[in-house]
Amino acid sequence: MENNIKKSLDSIDVPLDKLDDAILKGIHSQQKKRKFPIKKGMLMILASGVLILCSGFISPKVATVLANVPLIGFMYSIEEHDAGLYDALSDDNKVVLNETVTSSGIPFTIEEVVYDGARLNIIFTMPEYGDVYPLTILVDGERINNSESLRELDGDGVFRGLWEIQATEPLPEAFDLTIKIHQIDHTKGDWQFTTPIQKVNNESKELAAGQKGIVDDIEFTMESVVTSTTMTMVEVRFNEDYNKLFSENRAIHPTFVDQNNNPLAVLNASGSGDENGLVYKYLLNPLADDVTNIQLIYYFIPNLNNQIEMKEPIPKHLPQRISLGEAGYLIISNIANDGIESTMTLTVESDIPFDHNFTPGFVDIRNTEGESLVTDYIHAVAPNEYKLTYQNNVGKAYIHTRQLPQIQVEETAKVMIPIQ
């Protein structure tokens, strides 16, 4: 997977339209607005913070074999990782298309399409993974500006993927959708699908917004907050463009928590900007019934490329305490085995508000060849408590992590959003 991500980074060029929004937490400029230039140094800062992938592009194929034992690798499960989408796919307004178009000898199938008012999700299959670019989305015949992320689903012998499309502007509740593909890897062709679609019945409601905060003298405002049974969408406007938020030295990062300090998962994030500033859209899971408020905490992550990386064997005796440098400690409190997989529980002692996927921290389980054994990435299960799952039948395994500097969090950069 790391090689796939590195390949993606190395191939990135300006403008931002071609950037994978999962690696960059969704920084996309609108096609009709001025295009932002970007520096590769910035890419590496952001990649270092989100390489564990909070929500976006998941390695298309993990096909490494060690001693004739295939590595399972990470496989995205809608039921496990995206409760809102799982609910939306049960709605009567879901489109079951199951249409195949073959062009240049490559069959491409759109299975299902669902729209929840914030995102358009497309489940598709192809014989094997191939890079699709550009993916063109038309709404009522008009091309829309959008960001997209890709996740791999269980394909049973084929590549089965999930595209999550976020438009930069609101879409109507019902429209004719056209999906156009002109190239898969280096093969040009014409794959086109058209279907009417309607927003699912997800009881969406708009909450009171307008709350303001300041992070390192940069003002931001809660532009919009929408909750529903399928998602939570938070839009934030900054009064500066991305150059103040991302540079070669640092990158801004959000953490969402509920009233009990449980980190909330950001499923996707996208941004659009012009001369008036930058607007970020954060897509979260639907909120639990007992959530009374959520808090957005912004802080800057310094360039972590030169941080000390650490490698420790999987401990035989627990608990094991691992230093995170100035940031505090990581404590391995439990390892539970289930067949060929093990789930590790980690407790964090730190003042840094790590997010749902432990950013800006880093934890991976690797074999002696340095290949990742992780089958379900690190994620929060309680305040300061995380779990990750890894394959345990491929020989000696090591914990890889890194030391972190102390990261300052300003009180003015914490904004509370009441849920009514």
C-alpha positions as CSV (number, residue, x, y, z in Angstrom):
1,M,0.0,0.0,0.0
2,E,2.8,2.4,0.8
3,N,4.2,2.0,-2.7
4,N,0.8,2.8,-4.2
5,I,0.6,6.0,-2.1
6,K,4.2,7.0,-2.9
7,K,3.4,6.4,-6.6
8,S,0.4,8.6,-6.3
9,L,2.3,11.4,-4.6
10,D,5.1,11.2,-7.1
11,S,2.7,11.6,-10.0
12,I,0.9,14.6,-8.6
13,D,1.1,17.8,-10.6
14,V,-0.6,21.1,-10.5
15,P,-3.4,22.2,-10.4
16,L,-5.2,20.8,-7.3
17,D,-8.0,19.3,-9.4
18,K,-5.9,16.0,-9.7
19,L,-5.0,15.6,-6.1
20,D,-6.4,12.6,-4.2
21,D,-8.5,14.3,-1.5
22,A,-8.0,11.5,0.9
23,I,-4.2,12.0,1.0
24,L,-4.7,15.7,1.3
25,K,-7.8,15.6,3.5
26,G,-9.8,16.8,0.4
27,I,-8.2,20.0,-0.7
28,H,-9.7,20.6,-4.1
29,S,-10.2,23.9,-5.9
30,Q,-13.2,24.6,-8.0
31,Q,-12.6,24.3,-11.7
32,K,-14.4,27.6,-12.4
33,K,-12.4,29.5,-9.8
34,R,-8.7,30.3,-9.6
35,K,-6.5,27.3,-9.4
36,F,-4.1,27.1,-6.5
37,P,-0.5,26.1,-7.1
38,I,0.9,23.6,-4.7
39,K,4.4,22.6,-3.5
40,K,5.5,19.0,-3.1
41,G,6.9,19.8,0.4
42,M,3.4,20.6,1.4
43,L,2.2,17.2,0.1
44,M,4.7,15.4,2.2
45,I,3.7,17.3,5.4
46,L,0.1,16.3,4.8
47,A,0.9,12.8,3.8
48,S,2.9,12.3,7.0
49,G,-0.2,13.3,9.0
50,V,-2.8,11.2,7.1
51,L,-0.9,8.3,5.6
52,I,-3.0,6.0,7.8
53,L,-5.9,7.4,5.8
54,C,-8.7,8.8,7.8
55,S,-11.2,8.1,5.1
56,G,-10.1,8.2,1.6
57,F,-8.2,6.4,-1.0
58,I,-7.5,2.8,0.1
59,S,-4.8,0.8,-1.6
60,P,-6.4,-0.8,-4.7
61,K,-4.7,-4.1,-4.3
62,V,-2.7,-5.7,-1.5
63,A,-1.2,-8.8,-3.3
64,T,2.1,-9.4,-1.4
65,V,2.8,-13.0,-0.5
66,L,5.1,-14.0,2.3
67,A,6.0,-17.7,2.7
68,N,2.9,-18.6,0.6
69,V,0.7,-16.9,3.2
70,P,-1.2,-14.0,1.5
71,L,-1.4,-10.8,3.4
72,I,-5.0,-9.9,3.9
73,G,-4.5,-6.1,3.7
74,F,-7.2,-3.5,4.5
75,M,-10.6,-4.0,2.9
76,Y,-13.2,-1.3,3.4
77,S,-16.5,-2.5,4.9
78,I,-19.5,-0.2,4.5
79,E,-21.3,-1.8,7.4
80,E,-18.3,-1.5,9.7
81,H,-16.8,1.9,8.6
82,D,-19.7,4.0,7.3
83,A,-23.0,3.5,9.3
84,G,-24.6,6.4,7.4
85,L,-24.0,5.0,4.0
86,Y,-25.1,1.6,5.1
87,D,-28.4,3.1,6.2
88,A,-28.7,5.1,2.9
89,L,-28.2,1.9,0.9
90,S,-31.4,0.5,2.6
91,D,-33.5,3.5,1.4
92,D,-36.1,3.1,-1.4
93,N,-34.5,5.9,-3.3
94,K,-31.2,4.0,-3.8
95,V,-30.7,3.2,-7.5
96,V,-29.8,-0.4,-8.3
97,L,-28.4,0.1,-11.8
98,N,-26.3,-3.1,-12.5
99,E,-25.4,-1.8,-15.9
100,T,-22.2,-2.8,-17.7
101,V,-20.6,-0.8,-20.5
102,T,-17.7,-2.4,-22.4
103,S,-15.2,-0.1,-24.2
104,S,-11.8,-0.9,-25.6
105,G,-12.3,-4.4,-24.4
106,I,-12.7,-3.4,-20.7
107,P,-16.1,-4.0,-19.1
108,F,-17.1,-1.5,-16.4
109,T,-20.2,-2.0,-14.2
110,I,-22.1,0.5,-12.1
111,E,-23.9,-1.5,-9.4
112,E,-25.6,1.0,-7.1
113,V,-25.9,4.8,-6.7
114,V,-27.2,6.6,-3.7
115,Y,-27.4,10.3,-2.8
116,D,-28.0,11.6,0.7
117,G,-27.9,15.4,0.1
118,A,-24.2,15.7,1.0
119,R,-22.5,13.0,-1.0
120,L,-23.1,10.8,-4.0
121,N,-21.9,7.3,-3.6
122,I,-21.2,5.0,-6.5
123,I,-20.5,1.3,-6.2
124,F,-18.8,-0.2,-9.3
125,T,-16.7,-3.1,-10.5
126,M,-14.0,-3.7,-13.1
127,P,-12.0,-6.9,-13.9
128,E,-9.0,-5.5,-12.1
129,Y,-8.0,-2.2,-10.6
130,G,-7.2,0.6,-13.1
131,D,-6.8,4.3,-12.5
132,V,-9.9,6.1,-13.7
133,Y,-9.2,9.7,-14.8
134,P,-10.9,11.9,-15.3
135,L,-14.2,10.9,-13.7
136,T,-16.8,13.3,-15.0
137,I,-20.1,13.8,-13.2
138,L,-23.0,15.6,-14.8
139,V,-26.1,16.8,-13.0
140,D,-29.0,17.5,-15.4
141,G,-26.5,17.7,-18.2
142,E,-24.2,20.2,-16.5
143,R,-20.7,19.2,-15.3
144,I,-20.2,19.8,-11.6
145,N,-17.2,20.7,-9.6
146,N,-16.5,17.9,-7.2
147,S,-14.0,16.0,-5.1
148,E,-13.9,12.3,-5.0
149,S,-12.4,9.5,-2.9
150,L,-12.0,5.8,-3.6
151,R,-12.3,2.8,-1.3
152,E,-11.9,-0.9,-2.1
153,L,-14.7,-3.2,-1.2
154,D,-14.7,-7.0,-1.2
155,G,-14.8,-7.9,-4.9
156,D,-14.8,-11.8,-5.0
157,G,-12.3,-12.0,-7.8
158,V,-12.8,-8.6,-9.4
159,F,-12.0,-5.1,-8.2
160,R,-15.1,-3.6,-6.5
161,G,-14.9,0.0,-5.6
162,L,-16.8,2.8,-3.8
163,W,-16.6,6.3,-5.1
164,E,-17.7,9.0,-2.7
165,I,-18.4,12.2,-4.7
166,Q,-18.8,15.6,-2.9
167,A,-20.0,18.5,-5.0
168,T,-18.6,21.9,-4.2
169,E,-22.1,23.4,-4.6
170,P,-25.5,22.1,-3.4
171,L,-27.3,19.7,-5.7
172,P,-31.1,19.4,-6.2
173,E,-33.0,16.7,-4.4
174,A,-33.8,15.0,-7.7
175,F,-31.8,15.1,-10.9
176,D,-30.6,13.1,-13.9
177,L,-27.1,11.8,-13.2
178,T,-24.5,11.1,-15.9
179,I,-21.2,9.4,-15.2
180,K,-18.5,9.6,-17.9
181,I,-15.2,7.8,-18.0
182,H,-12.7,8.4,-20.9
183,Q,-9.6,6.5,-19.7
184,I,-8.7,3.6,-17.5
185,D,-5.0,3.4,-16.8
186,H,-3.5,4.1,-20.3
187,T,-6.5,2.7,-22.2
188,K,-8.8,5.3,-23.8
189,G,-12.5,4.5,-24.2
190,D,-16.0,5.7,-23.7
191,W,-17.8,4.4,-20.6
192,Q,-21.1,6.4,-19.9
193,F,-24.0,5.8,-17.6
194,T,-27.1,7.8,-17.1
195,T,-29.9,7.4,-14.4
196,P,-32.4,9.5,-12.6
197,I,-31.7,9.8,-8.9
198,Q,-33.4,11.2,-5.8
199,K,-32.1,12.1,-2.4
200,V,-32.8,9.5,0.3
201,N,-35.2,10.1,3.1
202,N,-32.7,10.8,5.8
203,E,-34.6,13.4,7.9
204,S,-31.9,16.1,7.5
205,K,-32.0,19.2,9.5
206,E,-29.9,22.3,9.7
207,L,-28.5,23.4,13.0
208,A,-27.6,26.8,14.3
209,A,-24.3,27.9,12.9
210,G,-22.2,31.1,12.9
211,Q,-19.8,30.2,15.7
212,K,-16.4,31.8,15.3
213,G,-12.9,30.7,16.4
214,I,-9.3,31.8,15.9
215,V,-6.3,29.5,15.3
216,D,-2.9,31.3,15.2
217,D,-4.6,34.6,14.4
218,I,-6.6,33.1,11.5
219,E,-10.3,33.5,11.9
220,F,-12.8,30.7,11.0
221,T,-16.6,30.5,11.1
222,M,-19.1,27.7,11.2
223,E,-20.8,28.3,7.9
224,S,-23.3,25.4,8.1
225,V,-24.0,22.3,10.2
226,V,-26.4,19.7,8.9
227,T,-27.3,16.4,10.7
228,S,-29.4,13.4,9.4
229,T,-29.7,9.7,9.8
230,T,-27.0,9.1,7.1
231,M,-24.4,11.8,7.8
232,T,-23.3,14.9,9.6
233,M,-21.9,17.8,7.4
234,V,-19.9,20.7,8.9
235,E,-18.8,23.6,6.6
236,V,-16.1,26.0,7.9
237,R,-15.0,29.2,6.2
238,F,-11.5,30.6,6.7
239,N,-10.7,34.2,6.0
240,E,-7.4,33.2,4.5
241,D,-6.5,31.1,1.5
242,Y,-4.8,27.7,1.7
243,N,-1.2,29.2,1.8
244,K,-1.8,30.3,5.4
245,L,-3.2,26.9,6.4
246,F,-0.7,24.7,4.6
247,S,2.9,25.3,4.0
248,E,6.2,23.5,3.9
249,N,6.5,23.9,7.6
250,R,3.1,23.0,8.9
251,A,-0.5,22.0,8.1
252,I,-3.8,22.8,9.9
253,H,-5.7,19.8,11.2
254,P,-9.2,19.3,12.7
255,T,-10.3,17.0,15.5
256,F,-14.0,16.5,16.2
257,V,-15.2,15.2,19.6
258,D,-18.5,14.8,21.3
259,Q,-19.4,16.2,24.8
260,N,-17.6,13.2,26.4
261,N,-14.4,13.8,24.3
262,N,-15.0,10.8,22.2
263,P,-13.3,11.5,18.8
264,L,-15.7,11.5,15.9
265,A,-14.6,10.0,12.5
266,V,-14.2,12.3,9.6
267,L,-15.3,10.2,6.6
268,N,-14.3,12.7,4.0
269,A,-13.2,16.3,3.6
270,S,-13.1,18.7,0.7
271,G,-12.3,22.3,0.2
272,S,-12.9,25.0,-2.4
273,G,-11.5,28.5,-2.4
274,D,-11.2,31.8,-4.1
275,E,-9.9,35.3,-3.3
276,N,-12.4,35.6,-0.4
277,G,-11.0,32.6,1.5
278,L,-11.4,28.9,1.8
279,V,-14.4,26.8,2.7
280,Y,-14.0,23.3,4.1
281,K,-16.7,20.6,4.1
282,Y,-16.3,17.8,6.7
283,L,-18.4,14.7,6.4
284,L,-18.9,12.8,9.6
285,N,-20.9,9.7,10.5
286,P,-24.5,10.3,11.7
287,L,-24.5,11.3,15.4
288,A,-25.6,8.9,18.1
289,D,-28.8,9.8,19.9
290,D,-27.0,10.7,23.1
291,V,-24.7,13.3,21.5
292,T,-25.7,16.8,22.8
293,N,-22.9,18.8,21.2
294,I,-19.8,18.4,19.1
295,Q,-16.6,20.3,19.4
296,L,-14.3,21.2,16.5
297,I,-10.7,21.7,17.6
298,Y,-8.1,23.2,15.1
299,Y,-4.4,23.1,15.5
300,F,-1.3,23.1,13.4
301,I,0.8,20.0,12.8
302,P,4.5,20.8,12.2
303,N,6.5,19.1,9.5
304,L,7.0,15.6,10.8
305,N,9.2,14.3,8.0
306,N,12.3,14.4,10.3
307,Q,10.7,12.9,13.4
308,I,12.4,9.9,14.9
309,E,10.7,6.6,13.9
310,M,10.6,3.8,16.4
311,K,10.3,0.0,15.9
312,E,9.4,-2.3,18.7
313,P,8.6,-6.1,18.6
314,I,5.0,-7.1,19.6
315,P,5.3,-7.3,23.4
316,K,4.8,-10.7,25.1
317,H,4.0,-9.0,28.4
318,L,1.4,-6.2,28.9
319,P,1.0,-3.4,29.4
320,Q,3.9,-1.9,27.4
321,R,4.7,1.8,27.5
322,I,6.1,3.5,24.4
323,S,7.4,7.0,24.4
324,L,6.0,9.5,21.9
325,G,8.7,12.0,22.7
326,E,7.4,15.4,23.9
327,A,3.9,14.4,23.0
328,G,3.5,11.8,25.8
329,Y,3.2,8.0,25.9
330,L,1.4,5.2,24.0
331,I,0.4,2.3,26.2
332,I,-0.4,-1.2,24.7
333,S,-2.9,-2.5,27.2
334,N,-4.3,-5.5,25.5
335,I,-3.9,-7.8,22.5
336,A,-6.9,-10.1,21.6
337,N,-6.4,-13.0,19.1
338,D,-9.1,-14.1,16.8
339,G,-7.9,-16.7,14.3
340,I,-5.3,-15.2,12.0
341,E,-6.0,-11.7,13.2
342,S,-5.2,-9.9,16.4
343,T,-6.7,-6.6,17.8
344,M,-4.5,-4.3,19.8
345,T,-5.8,-1.8,22.3
346,L,-3.7,1.3,22.9
347,T,-4.2,4.0,25.5
348,V,-2.7,7.5,24.9
349,E,-1.3,9.8,27.6
350,S,-1.0,13.1,25.9
351,D,-2.4,16.7,25.8
352,I,-2.7,16.5,22.0
353,P,-6.3,16.1,20.8
354,F,-5.6,13.1,18.5
355,D,-8.4,12.6,16.1
356,H,-10.4,9.4,15.4
357,N,-7.6,7.9,13.4
358,F,-4.8,9.0,15.8
359,T,-3.6,11.8,13.6
360,P,-1.0,13.4,14.0
361,G,0.3,10.1,15.5
362,F,1.3,7.1,13.6
363,V,1.0,3.4,14.4
364,D,1.5,0.5,12.0
365,I,2.2,-3.2,12.4
366,R,4.8,-4.6,10.0
367,N,6.6,-7.8,9.2
368,T,10.4,-8.2,9.0
369,E,10.3,-7.0,5.4
370,G,8.5,-3.8,6.4
371,E,5.2,-4.7,4.8
372,S,2.1,-3.6,6.7
373,L,0.0,-6.4,8.3
374,V,-2.8,-4.1,9.3
375,T,-6.3,-5.3,8.3
376,D,-8.3,-2.6,10.1
377,Y,-6.6,0.8,10.7
378,I,-6.2,2.4,14.1
379,H,-9.4,4.1,15.3
380,A,-10.8,5.6,18.5
381,V,-13.1,3.5,20.6
382,A,-13.2,5.8,23.7
383,P,-11.5,9.0,24.8
384,N,-7.7,8.5,24.5
385,E,-8.2,4.8,23.6
386,Y,-7.6,3.2,20.2
387,K,-7.7,-0.2,18.5
388,L,-6.2,-1.6,15.4
389,T,-6.3,-5.1,13.9
390,Y,-3.5,-6.9,12.1
391,Q,-2.7,-10.3,10.6
392,N,-0.8,-12.5,13.0
393,N,0.2,-15.6,11.0
394,V,3.1,-14.2,8.9
395,G,6.0,-14.4,11.2
396,K,7.6,-11.9,13.6
397,A,5.7,-8.6,13.7
398,Y,6.8,-5.1,14.9
399,I,5.1,-2.0,16.1
400,H,6.2,1.1,14.1
401,T,5.5,4.5,15.5
402,R,7.3,7.9,15.8
403,Q,8.1,10.5,18.3
404,L,6.1,13.8,18.1
405,P,6.8,17.3,19.3
406,Q,4.5,19.0,21.7
407,I,1.7,20.6,19.8
408,Q,0.0,23.7,21.1
409,V,-3.8,24.0,21.1
410,E,-5.3,27.4,21.6
411,E,-8.6,27.8,23.6
412,T,-9.8,30.2,20.9
413,A,-9.4,27.3,18.3
414,K,-12.1,25.2,20.0
415,V,-15.6,25.8,18.8
416,M,-18.7,24.1,20.3
417,I,-21.7,23.2,18.1
418,P,-24.9,22.4,20.0
419,I,-27.0,19.5,18.7
420,Q,-30.7,20.3,19.0
